[in-house]
Amino acid sequence: MSHITENNKKLGLRINRIKGQIDALEKSLYNGVACANFLHQVASVRGAIDGLMSEALEGHIREHLGHAHQSDEAGHNHQEDLDEVINVLKTYLK
């Protein structure tokens, strides 16, 4: 997962923002915020998670499948990488 470690600062900043959003969401729940405001906060958290997933998935696809049509001297099985991405997407989209 070299693409994750290469982008860990950028992904870490996203995760920290999500933590902040989750903390604010929890506080609003216990402080009696209006339902509409709470739902907007939930939607914002979901959007942030979707953005994180999108960025990580893009890096994975580019790293592991970007050159799938080229021959691989190491005998790497690109079909396994493709199957892995499909499984992650199926789990995420449930």
Gaussian input, Z-matrix of N, CA and C with variables (Angstrom, degrees):
# hf/3-21g

backbone

0 1
 N
 C     1     B1
 C     2     B2     1     A1
 N     3     B3     2     A2     1     D1
 C     4     B4     3     A3     2     D2
 C     5     B5     4     A4     3     D3
 N     6     B6     5     A5     4     D4
 C     7     B7     6     A6     5     D5
 C     8     B8     7     A7     6     D6
 N     9     B9     8     A8     7     D7
 C    10    B10     9     A9     8     D8
 C    11    B11    10    A10     9     D9
 N    12    B12    11    A11    10    D10
 C    13    B13    12    A12    11    D11
 C    14    B14    13    A13    12    D12
 N    15    B15    14    A14    13    D13
 C    16    B16    15    A15    14    D14
 C    17    B17    16    A16    15    D15
 N    18    B18    17    A17    16    D16
 C    19    B19    18    A18    17    D17
 C    20    B20    19    A19    18    D18
 N    21    B21    20    A20    19    D19
 C    22    B22    21    A21    20    D20
 C    23    B23    22    A22    21    D21
 N    24    B24    23    A23    22    D22
 C    25    B25    24    A24    23    D23
 C    26    B26    25    A25    24    D24
 N    27    B27    26    A26    25    D25
 C    28    B28    27    A27    26    D26
 C    29    B29    28    A28    27    D27
 N    30    B30    29    A29    28    D28
 C    31    B31    30    A30    29    D29
 C    32    B32    31    A31    30    D30
 N    33    B33    32    A32    31    D31
 C    34    B34    33    A33    32    D32
 C    35    B35    34    A34    33    D33
 N    36    B36    35    A35    34    D34
 C    37    B37    36    A36    35    D35
 C    38    B38    37    A37    36    D36
 N    39    B39    38    A38    37    D37
 C    40    B40    39    A39    38    D38
 C    41    B41    40    A40    39    D39
 N    42    B42    41    A41    40    D40
 C    43    B43    42    A42    41    D41
 C    44    B44    43    A43    42    D42
 N    45    B45    44    A44    43    D43
 C    46    B46    45    A45    44    D44
 C    47    B47    46    A46    45    D45
 N    48    B48    47    A47    46    D46
 C    49    B49    48    A48    47    D47
 C    50    B50    49    A49    48    D48
 N    51    B51    50    A50    49    D49
 C    52    B52    51    A51    50    D50
 C    53    B53    52    A52    51    D51
 N    54    B54    53    A53    52    D52
 C    55    B55    54    A54    53    D53
 C    56    B56    55    A55    54    D54
 N    57    B57    56    A56    55    D55
 C    58    B58    57    A57    56    D56
 C    59    B59    58    A58    57    D57
 N    60    B60    59    A59    58    D58
 C    61    B61    60    A60    59    D59
 C    62    B62    61    A61    60    D60
 N    63    B63    62    A62    61    D61
 C    64    B64    63    A63    62    D62
 C    65    B65    64    A64    63    D63
 N    66    B66    65    A65    64    D64
 C    67    B67    66    A66    65    D65
 C    68    B68    67    A67    66    D66
 N    69    B69    68    A68    67    D67
 C    70    B70    69    A69    68    D68
 C    71    B71    70    A70    69    D69
 N    72    B72    71    A71    70    D70
 C    73    B73    72    A72    71    D71
 C    74    B74    73    A73    72    D72
 N    75    B75    74    A74    73    D73
 C    76    B76    75    A75    74    D74
 C    77    B77    76    A76    75    D75
 N    78    B78    77    A77    76    D76
 C    79    B79    78    A78    77    D77
 C    80    B80    79    A79    78    D78
 N    81    B81    80    A80    79    D79
 C    82    B82    81    A81    80    D80
 C    83    B83    82    A82    81    D81
 N    84    B84    83    A83    82    D82
 C    85    B85    84    A84    83    D83
 C    86    B86    85    A85    84    D84
 N    87    B87    86    A86    85    D85
 C    88    B88    87    A87    86    D86
 C    89    B89    88    A88    87    D87
 N    90    B90    89    A89    88    D88
 C    91    B91    90    A90    89    D89
 C    92    B92    91    A91    90    D90
 N    93    B93    92    A92    91    D91
 C    94    B94    93    A93    92    D92
 C    95    B95    94    A94    93    D93
 N    96    B96    95    A95    94    D94
 C    97    B97    96    A96    95    D95
 C    98    B98    97    A97    96    D96
 N    99    B99    98    A98    97    D97
 C   100   B100    99    A99    98    D98
 C   101   B101   100   A100    99    D99
 N   102   B102   101   A101   100   D100
 C   103   B103   102   A102   101   D101
 C   104   B104   103   A103   102   D102
 N   105   B105   104   A104   103   D103
 C   106   B106   105   A105   104   D104
 C   107   B107   106   A106   105   D105
 N   108   B108   107   A107   106   D106
 C   109   B109   108   A108   107   D107
 C   110   B110   109   A109   108   D108
 N   111   B111   110   A110   109   D109
 C   112   B112   111   A111   110   D110
 C   113   B113   112   A112   111   D111
 N   114   B114   113   A113   112   D112
 C   115   B115   114   A114   113   D113
 C   116   B116   115   A115   114   D114
 N   117   B117   116   A116   115   D115
 C   118   B118   117   A117   116   D116
 C   119   B119   118   A118   117   D117
 N   120   B120   119   A119   118   D118
 C   121   B121   120   A120   119   D119
 C   122   B122   121   A121   120   D120
 N   123   B123   122   A122   121   D121
 C   124   B124   123   A123   122   D122
 C   125   B125   124   A124   123   D123
 N   126   B126   125   A125   124   D124
 C   127   B127   126   A126   125   D125
 C   128   B128   127   A127   126   D126
 N   129   B129   128   A128   127   D127
 C   130   B130   129   A129   128   D128
 C   131   B131   130   A130   129   D129
 N   132   B132   131   A131   130   D130
 C   133   B133   132   A132   131   D131
 C   134   B134   133   A133   132   D132
 N   135   B135   134   A134   133   D133
 C   136   B136   135   A135   134   D134
 C   137   B137   136   A136   135   D135
 N   138   B138   137   A137   136   D136
 C   139   B139   138   A138   137   D137
 C   140   B140   139   A139   138   D138
 N   141   B141   140   A140   139   D139
 C   142   B142   141   A141   140   D140
 C   143   B143   142   A142   141   D141
 N   144   B144   143   A143   142   D142
 C   145   B145   144   A144   143   D143
 C   146   B146   145   A145   144   D144
 N   147   B147   146   A146   145   D145
 C   148   B148   147   A147   146   D146
 C   149   B149   148   A148   147   D147
 N   150   B150   149   A149   148   D148
 C   151   B151   150   A150   149   D149
 C   152   B152   151   A151   150   D150
 N   153   B153   152   A152   151   D151
 C   154   B154   153   A153   152   D152
 C   155   B155   154   A154   153   D153
 N   156   B156   155   A155   154   D154
 C   157   B157   156   A156   155   D155
 C   158   B158   157   A157   156   D156
 N   159   B159   158   A158   157   D157
 C   160   B160   159   A159   158   D158
 C   161   B161   160   A160   159   D159
 N   162   B162   161   A161   160   D160
 C   163   B163   162   A162   161   D161
 C   164   B164   163   A163   162   D162
 N   165   B165   164   A164   163   D163
 C   166   B166   165   A165   164   D164
 C   167   B167   166   A166   165   D165
 N   168   B168   167   A167   166   D166
 C   169   B169   168   A168   167   D167
 C   170   B170   169   A169   168   D168
 N   171   B171   170   A170   169   D169
 C   172   B172   171   A171   170   D170
 C   173   B173   172   A172   171   D171
 N   174   B174   173   A173   172   D172
 C   175   B175   174   A174   173   D173
 C   176   B176   175   A175   174   D174
 N   177   B177   176   A176   175   D175
 C   178   B178   177   A177   176   D176
 C   179   B179   178   A178   177   D177
 N   180   B180   179   A179   178   D178
 C   181   B181   180   A180   179   D179
 C   182   B182   181   A181   180   D180
 N   183   B183   182   A182   181   D181
 C   184   B184   183   A183   182   D182
 C   185   B185   184   A184   183   D183
 N   186   B186   185   A185   184   D184
 C   187   B187   186   A186   185   D185
 C   188   B188   187   A187   186   D186
 N   189   B189   188   A188   187   D187
 C   190   B190   189   A189   188   D188
 C   191   B191   190   A190   189   D189
 N   192   B192   191   A191   190   D190
 C   193   B193   192   A192   191   D191
 C   194   B194   193   A193   192   D192
 N   195   B195   194   A194   193   D193
 C   196   B196   195   A195   194   D194
 C   197   B197   196   A196   195   D195
 N   198   B198   197   A197   196   D196
 C   199   B199   198   A198   197   D197
 C   200   B200   199   A199   198   D198
 N   201   B201   200   A200   199   D199
 C   202   B202   201   A201   200   D200
 C   203   B203   202   A202   201   D201
 N   204   B204   203   A203   202   D202
 C   205   B205   204   A204   203   D203
 C   206   B206   205   A205   204   D204
 N   207   B207   206   A206   205   D205
 C   208   B208   207   A207   206   D206
 C   209   B209   208   A208   207   D207
 N   210   B210   209   A209   208   D208
 C   211   B211   210   A210   209   D209
 C   212   B212   211   A211   210   D210
 N   213   B213   212   A212   211   D211
 C   214   B214   213   A213   212   D212
 C   215   B215   214   A214   213   D213
 N   216   B216   215   A215   214   D214
 C   217   B217   216   A216   215   D215
 C   218   B218   217   A217   216   D216
 N   219   B219   218   A218   217   D217
 C   220   B220   219   A219   218   D218
 C   221   B221   220   A220   219   D219
 N   222   B222   221   A221   220   D220
 C   223   B223   222   A222   221   D221
 C   224   B224   223   A223   222   D222
 N   225   B225   224   A224   223   D223
 C   226   B226   225   A225   224   D224
 C   227   B227   226   A226   225   D225
 N   228   B228   227   A227   226   D226
 C   229   B229   228   A228   227   D227
 C   230   B230   229   A229   228   D228
 N   231   B231   230   A230   229   D229
 C   232   B232   231   A231   230   D230
 C   233   B233   232   A232   231   D231
 N   234   B234   233   A233   232   D232
 C   235   B235   234   A234   233   D233
 C   236   B236   235   A235   234   D234
 N   237   B237   236   A236   235   D235
 C   238   B238   237   A237   236   D236
 C   239   B239   238   A238   237   D237
 N   240   B240   239   A239   238   D238
 C   241   B241   240   A240   239   D239
 C   242   B242   241   A241   240   D240
 N   243   B243   242   A242   241   D241
 C   244   B244   243   A243   242   D242
 C   245   B245   244   A244   243   D243
 N   246   B246   245   A245   244   D244
 C   247   B247   246   A246   245   D245
 C   248   B248   247   A247   246   D246
 N   249   B249   248   A248   247   D247
 C   250   B250   249   A249   248   D248
 C   251   B251   250   A250   249   D249
 N   252   B252   251   A251   250   D250
 C   253   B253   252   A252   251   D251
 C   254   B254   253   A253   252   D252
 N   255   B255   254   A254   253   D253
 C   256   B256   255   A255   254   D254
 C   257   B257   256   A256   255   D255
 N   258   B258   257   A257   256   D256
 C   259   B259   258   A258   257   D257
 C   260   B260   259   A259   258   D258
 N   261   B261   260   A260   259   D259
 C   262   B262   261   A261   260   D260
 C   263   B263   262   A262   261   D261
 N   264   B264   263   A263   262   D262
 C   265   B265   264   A264   263   D263
 C   266   B266   265   A265   264   D264
 N   267   B267   266   A266   265   D265
 C   268   B268   267   A267   266   D266
 C   269   B269   268   A268   267   D267
 N   270   B270   269   A269   268   D268
 C   271   B271   270   A270   269   D269
 C   272   B272   271   A271   270   D270
 N   273   B273   272   A272   271   D271
 C   274   B274   273   A273   272   D272
 C   275   B275   274   A274   273   D273
 N   276   B276   275   A275   274   D274
 C   277   B277   276   A276   275   D275
 C   278   B278   277   A277   276   D276
 N   279   B279   278   A278   277   D277
 C   280   B280   279   A279   278   D278
 C   281   B281   280   A280   279   D279

   B1=1.4378
   B2=1.5220
   B3=1.2835
   B4=1.4580
   B5=1.5174
   B6=1.3246
   B7=1.4590
   B8=1.5211
   B9=1.3319
   B10=1.4595
   B11=1.5243
   B12=1.3366
   B13=1.4591
   B14=1.5282
   B15=1.3334
   B16=1.4573
   B17=1.5225
   B18=1.3241
   B19=1.4574
   B20=1.5205
   B21=1.3357
   B22=1.4613
   B23=1.5242
   B24=1.3160
   B25=1.4652
   B26=1.5325
   B27=1.3095
   B28=1.4649
   B29=1.5347
   B30=1.3175
   B31=1.4665
   B32=1.5284
   B33=1.3229
   B34=1.4617
   B35=1.5197
   B36=1.3270
   B37=1.4625
   B38=1.5241
   B39=1.3365
   B40=1.4704
   B41=1.5254
   B42=1.3137
   B43=1.4704
   B44=1.5265
   B45=1.3266
   B46=1.4666
   B47=1.5265
   B48=1.3437
   B49=1.4644
   B50=1.5244
   B51=1.3335
   B52=1.4673
   B53=1.5276
   B54=1.3360
   B55=1.4739
   B56=1.5181
   B57=1.3242
   B58=1.4572
   B59=1.5244
   B60=1.3168
   B61=1.4625
   B62=1.5304
   B63=1.3163
   B64=1.4660
   B65=1.5293
   B66=1.3352
   B67=1.4645
   B68=1.5272
   B69=1.3300
   B70=1.4668
   B71=1.5250
   B72=1.3092
   B73=1.4631
   B74=1.5188
   B75=1.3242
   B76=1.4593
   B77=1.5333
   B78=1.3230
   B79=1.4645
   B80=1.5254
   B81=1.3204
   B82=1.4643
   B83=1.5271
   B84=1.3145
   B85=1.4590
   B86=1.5244
   B87=1.3238
   B88=1.4592
   B89=1.5330
   B90=1.3197
   B91=1.4646
   B92=1.5295
   B93=1.3113
   B94=1.4556
   B95=1.5104
   B96=1.3097
   B97=1.4552
   B98=1.5368
   B99=1.3032
   B100=1.4596
   B101=1.5303
   B102=1.3205
   B103=1.4746
   B104=1.5220
   B105=1.3312
   B106=1.4671
   B107=1.5198
   B108=1.3302
   B109=1.4725
   B110=1.5234
   B111=1.3295
   B112=1.4622
   B113=1.5246
   B114=1.3202
   B115=1.4632
   B116=1.5267
   B117=1.3207
   B118=1.4718
   B119=1.5271
   B120=1.3194
   B121=1.4598
   B122=1.5319
   B123=1.3263
   B124=1.4683
   B125=1.5268
   B126=1.3264
   B127=1.4611
   B128=1.5305
   B129=1.3243
   B130=1.4685
   B131=1.5227
   B132=1.3345
   B133=1.4678
   B134=1.5279
   B135=1.3176
   B136=1.4700
   B137=1.5318
   B138=1.3179
   B139=1.4604
   B140=1.5188
   B141=1.3311
   B142=1.4608
   B143=1.5257
   B144=1.3168
   B145=1.4668
   B146=1.5239
   B147=1.3287
   B148=1.4657
   B149=1.5275
   B150=1.3350
   B151=1.4582
   B152=1.5168
   B153=1.3238
   B154=1.4655
   B155=1.5273
   B156=1.3234
   B157=1.4665
   B158=1.5245
   B159=1.3032
   B160=1.4603
   B161=1.5241
   B162=1.3159
   B163=1.4687
   B164=1.5301
   B165=1.3311
   B166=1.4639
   B167=1.5196
   B168=1.3264
   B169=1.4605
   B170=1.5252
   B171=1.3217
   B172=1.4632
   B173=1.5271
   B174=1.3230
   B175=1.4636
   B176=1.5171
   B177=1.3223
   B178=1.4601
   B179=1.5248
   B180=1.3147
   B181=1.4705
   B182=1.5235
   B183=1.3310
   B184=1.4709
   B185=1.5324
   B186=1.3274
   B187=1.4643
   B188=1.5212
   B189=1.3217
   B190=1.4531
   B191=1.5136
   B192=1.3158
   B193=1.4677
   B194=1.5225
   B195=1.3033
   B196=1.4593
   B197=1.5054
   B198=1.2972
   B199=1.4636
   B200=1.5256
   B201=1.3179
   B202=1.4681
   B203=1.5169
   B204=1.3091
   B205=1.4600
   B206=1.5220
   B207=1.3234
   B208=1.4577
   B209=1.5231
   B210=1.3088
   B211=1.4601
   B212=1.5184
   B213=1.3046
   B214=1.4595
   B215=1.5244
   B216=1.3340
   B217=1.4638
   B218=1.5218
   B219=1.3202
   B220=1.4599
   B221=1.5247
   B222=1.3134
   B223=1.4547
   B224=1.5173
   B225=1.3181
   B226=1.4654
   B227=1.5237
   B228=1.3169
   B229=1.4565
   B230=1.5232
   B231=1.3196
   B232=1.4601
   B233=1.5238
   B234=1.3151
   B235=1.4590
   B236=1.5307
   B237=1.3146
   B238=1.4679
   B239=1.5238
   B240=1.3376
   B241=1.4609
   B242=1.5222
   B243=1.3085
   B244=1.4569
   B245=1.5268
   B246=1.3160
   B247=1.4638
   B248=1.5279
   B249=1.3222
   B250=1.4595
   B251=1.5276
   B252=1.3281
   B253=1.4637
   B254=1.5248
   B255=1.3105
   B256=1.4635
   B257=1.5265
   B258=1.3158
   B259=1.4672
   B260=1.5248
   B261=1.3256
   B262=1.4644
   B263=1.5281
   B264=1.3267
   B265=1.4657
   B266=1.5165
   B267=1.3192
   B268=1.4609
   B269=1.5282
   B270=1.3227
   B271=1.4691
   B272=1.5237
   B273=1.3183
   B274=1.4607
   B275=1.5255
   B276=1.3092
   B277=1.4651
   B278=1.5223
   B279=1.3235
   B280=1.4670
   B281=1.5018
   A1=110.52
   A2=116.41
   A3=119.67
   A4=111.59
   A5=117.50
   A6=119.67
   A7=111.66
   A8=117.82
   A9=121.19
   A10=110.02
   A11=117.39
   A12=119.57
   A13=111.21
   A14=117.64
   A15=120.32
   A16=111.21
   A17=117.12
   A18=121.84
   A19=112.18
   A20=117.93
   A21=118.87
   A22=112.90
   A23=118.82
   A24=119.87
   A25=109.88
   A26=115.95
   A27=121.06
   A28=110.76
   A29=116.42
   A30=120.46
   A31=110.89
   A32=116.83
   A33=121.04
   A34=111.89
   A35=116.90
   A36=120.19
   A37=110.85
   A38=116.40
   A39=119.99
   A40=110.36
   A41=116.45
   A42=120.72
   A43=110.47
   A44=117.44
   A45=120.28
   A46=111.58
   A47=117.13
   A48=119.98
   A49=110.46
   A50=116.25
   A51=120.21
   A52=110.15
   A53=116.88
   A54=120.01
   A55=110.54
   A56=116.19
   A57=120.57
   A58=111.65
   A59=115.68
   A60=119.73
   A61=110.90
   A62=116.63
   A63=121.05
   A64=110.22
   A65=116.68
   A66=120.44
   A67=110.74
   A68=116.57
   A69=120.48
   A70=110.83
   A71=116.29
   A72=121.11
   A73=110.71
   A74=116.50
   A75=120.70
   A76=111.05
   A77=116.55
   A78=120.07
   A79=111.01
   A80=116.12
   A81=118.86
   A82=111.25
   A83=116.46
   A84=120.28
   A85=110.70
   A86=116.86
   A87=121.31
   A88=113.30
   A89=116.88
   A90=120.23
   A91=112.61
   A92=117.21
   A93=120.87
   A94=115.21
   A95=117.58
   A96=121.16
   A97=109.54
   A98=116.39
   A99=121.26
   A100=110.00
   A101=115.27
   A102=120.98
   A103=112.36
   A104=116.52
   A105=120.23
   A106=110.90
   A107=116.97
   A108=120.45
   A109=110.87
   A110=116.12
   A111=120.58
   A112=110.46
   A113=117.01
   A114=121.09
   A115=111.60
   A116=117.16
   A117=120.16
   A118=110.71
   A119=116.11
   A120=119.41
   A121=111.06
   A122=116.63
   A123=120.27
   A124=109.64
   A125=116.42
   A126=120.39
   A127=111.24
   A128=116.48
   A129=120.20
   A130=111.58
   A131=115.95
   A132=120.15
   A133=109.15
   A134=116.00
   A135=119.29
   A136=110.25
   A137=117.32
   A138=120.37
   A139=111.96
   A140=116.42
   A141=120.74
   A142=110.88
   A143=116.87
   A144=121.14
   A145=109.79
   A146=116.70
   A147=120.14
   A148=110.93
   A149=116.52
   A150=120.39
   A151=111.94
   A152=116.47
   A153=121.18
   A154=110.28
   A155=115.69
   A156=120.15
   A157=110.80
   A158=116.28
   A159=120.95
   A160=111.63
   A161=115.70
   A162=119.90
   A163=111.66
   A164=116.83
   A165=120.46
   A166=110.83
   A167=116.62
   A168=120.62
   A169=111.31
   A170=116.45
   A171=119.30
   A172=111.00
   A173=116.04
   A174=119.51
   A175=111.75
   A176=116.27
   A177=120.81
   A178=110.76
   A179=116.52
   A180=120.33
   A181=110.54
   A182=116.18
   A183=118.89
   A184=111.57
   A185=116.05
   A186=120.71
   A187=112.38
   A188=116.76
   A189=120.38
   A190=114.66
   A191=117.42
   A192=119.11
   A193=113.20
   A194=117.54
   A195=121.45
   A196=114.28
   A197=116.54
   A198=120.27
   A199=110.58
   A200=116.15
   A201=120.56
   A202=112.39
   A203=117.24
   A204=119.74
   A205=112.26
   A206=117.64
   A207=121.48
   A208=109.69
   A209=115.84
   A210=118.80
   A211=109.75
   A212=115.63
   A213=121.82
   A214=107.94
   A215=116.01
   A216=120.41
   A217=111.87
   A218=116.96
   A219=120.33
   A220=111.77
   A221=117.64
   A222=120.80
   A223=112.88
   A224=116.21
   A225=120.85
   A226=109.51
   A227=115.62
   A228=120.85
   A229=109.58
   A230=116.07
   A231=120.81
   A232=111.81
   A233=117.16
   A234=119.91
   A235=110.33
   A236=117.49
   A237=120.87
   A238=110.86
   A239=116.97
   A240=120.68
   A241=110.66
   A242=116.34
   A243=120.70
   A244=110.65
   A245=116.63
   A246=120.72
   A247=110.91
   A248=116.94
   A249=121.25
   A250=111.01
   A251=116.86
   A252=121.23
   A253=110.47
   A254=117.03
   A255=120.95
   A256=110.26
   A257=117.66
   A258=121.01
   A259=111.82
   A260=117.10
   A261=120.67
   A262=109.43
   A263=116.94
   A264=119.98
   A265=111.84
   A266=117.21
   A267=120.15
   A268=111.09
   A269=116.35
   A270=120.57
   A271=109.99
   A272=116.83
   A273=121.07
   A274=111.69
   A275=117.03
   A276=121.02
   A277=113.91
   A278=118.26
   A279=120.40
   A280=111.20
   D1=49.83
   D2=-178.37
   D3=-62.19
   D4=-29.34
   D5=179.62
   D6=-66.71
   D7=-28.08
   D8=176.84
   D9=-73.71
   D10=-45.41
   D11=-178.51
   D12=-69.32
   D13=-31.04
   D14=177.66
   D15=-67.65
   D16=-32.36
   D17=-177.48
   D18=-106.64
   D19=19.07
   D20=-172.50
   D21=-64.57
   D22=-31.58
   D23=178.56
   D24=-65.86
   D25=-47.29
   D26=-179.41
   D27=-64.30
   D28=-45.45
   D29=178.59
   D30=-66.99
   D31=-37.01
   D32=178.20
   D33=-62.89
   D34=-38.95
   D35=176.64
   D36=-63.72
   D37=-40.77
   D38=176.86
   D39=-61.58
   D40=-44.86
   D41=-178.91
   D42=-63.36
   D43=-40.47
   D44=178.09
   D45=-62.66
   D46=-39.18
   D47=176.91
   D48=-65.23
   D49=-39.07
   D50=178.49
   D51=-64.37
   D52=-41.55
   D53=176.84
   D54=-57.67
   D55=-43.08
   D56=178.58
   D57=-62.74
   D58=-40.74
   D59=178.33
   D60=-65.16
   D61=-40.97
   D62=179.29
   D63=-64.49
   D64=-43.01
   D65=177.70
   D66=-60.50
   D67=-43.84
   D68=178.92
   D69=-64.77
   D70=-37.28
   D71=177.99
   D72=-63.33
   D73=-44.60
   D74=179.14
   D75=-63.45
   D76=-44.11
   D77=178.89
   D78=-61.54
   D79=-41.99
   D80=-179.06
   D81=-65.17
   D82=-33.75
   D83=178.23
   D84=-62.24
   D85=-45.64
   D86=-176.59
   D87=-81.89
   D88=-15.75
   D89=179.76
   D90=-97.38
   D91=6.23
   D92=174.79
   D93=71.28
   D94=41.40
   D95=177.97
   D96=-66.47
   D97=155.55
   D98=177.91
   D99=-61.21
   D100=145.87
   D101=-177.08
   D102=-54.11
   D103=-45.46
   D104=-177.88
   D105=-61.44
   D106=-41.74
   D107=178.94
   D108=-64.03
   D109=-41.84
   D110=178.59
   D111=-61.56
   D112=-45.03
   D113=-179.92
   D114=-64.14
   D115=-36.29
   D116=176.20
   D117=-65.05
   D118=-38.87
   D119=177.87
   D120=-65.36
   D121=-41.06
   D122=177.26
   D123=-61.00
   D124=-43.89
   D125=179.16
   D126=-62.22
   D127=-37.31
   D128=178.21
   D129=-65.49
   D130=-41.56
   D131=178.51
   D132=-63.38
   D133=-44.60
   D134=179.22
   D135=-60.13
   D136=-42.95
   D137=178.00
   D138=-61.02
   D139=-39.66
   D140=179.16
   D141=-66.20
   D142=-41.62
   D143=177.80
   D144=-64.98
   D145=-42.13
   D146=178.01
   D147=-60.81
   D148=-39.88
   D149=178.08
   D150=-64.49
   D151=-41.44
   D152=177.25
   D153=-62.12
   D154=-46.64
   D155=179.35
   D156=-61.29
   D157=-43.31
   D158=-179.34
   D159=-60.77
   D160=-45.92
   D161=-179.17
   D162=-65.56
   D163=-44.82
   D164=179.83
   D165=-66.27
   D166=-41.07
   D167=-179.56
   D168=-67.10
   D169=-39.45
   D170=177.50
   D171=-60.72
   D172=-43.96
   D173=177.71
   D174=-61.53
   D175=-40.89
   D176=179.59
   D177=-63.90
   D178=-46.87
   D179=-179.10
   D180=-62.69
   D181=-45.61
   D182=-179.71
   D183=-63.33
   D184=-40.47
   D185=-178.10
   D186=-69.72
   D187=-45.39
   D188=-170.26
   D189=-98.90
   D190=-23.21
   D191=-175.54
   D192=-121.76
   D193=-6.31
   D194=-176.13
   D195=-59.08
   D196=-29.56
   D197=-178.68
   D198=-120.06
   D199=30.82
   D200=-176.39
   D201=-63.02
   D202=-27.59
   D203=-178.46
   D204=-79.15
   D205=-13.34
   D206=178.46
   D207=-88.29
   D208=153.67
   D209=178.56
   D210=-69.11
   D211=147.73
   D212=-177.27
   D213=-119.69
   D214=112.46
   D215=-177.87
   D216=-63.25
   D217=-28.17
   D218=-177.50
   D219=-79.60
   D220=-3.58
   D221=-179.84
   D222=73.44
   D223=23.68
   D224=-178.23
   D225=-63.82
   D226=136.24
   D227=-179.32
   D228=-92.62
   D229=101.37
   D230=-179.06
   D231=-70.29
   D232=-22.94
   D233=176.85
   D234=-63.71
   D235=-37.71
   D236=177.14
   D237=-63.50
   D238=-40.99
   D239=177.24
   D240=-63.59
   D241=-42.38
   D242=178.56
   D243=-62.85
   D244=-44.93
   D245=178.39
   D246=-60.59
   D247=-38.60
   D248=179.28
   D249=-62.86
   D250=-45.64
   D251=178.90
   D252=-62.50
   D253=-42.73
   D254=179.09
   D255=-61.76
   D256=-43.28
   D257=179.25
   D258=-63.74
   D259=-40.95
   D260=178.04
   D261=-62.73
   D262=-44.72
   D263=179.98
   D264=-63.35
   D265=-41.69
   D266=178.94
   D267=-61.96
   D268=-42.03
   D269=178.89
   D270=-65.74
   D271=-44.10
   D272=-176.73
   D273=-66.70
   D274=-37.37
   D275=-174.78
   D276=-84.57
   D277=-1.04
   D278=178.95
   D279=-66.66

